[in-house]
Amino acid sequence: MNIGDVKATIRQGGHSLDEARKGIEQVNGRLTDVSALALATLTDSHHDLTEKARATLAEAKHEIELVVRRLEEAREHAQKYSATLG
């Protein structure tokens, strides 16, 4: 595999990362909508299951943030590596 092939593969990977980010952002939008409805429904409830539901929704949001950050980091690293190749 020559440098041109490697750079082409990195570009393809970058496109895949962009698509993955779009998908995650769609999931995040849906999670935001569902969370708003669920939290409105759970207002004033302090049952153990409602507390677990709140925690689970917060954890899901945090996980999405982590995935987006990892995708951005991967994209940055790929661009830097491609630039290093010349």
Summary of the structure (lengths in Angstrom):
residues: 86
radius of gyration: 19.1
end to end distance: 15.3
largest distance: 62.7
contacts: 203
relative contact order: 0.16
helix: 90%
strand: 0%
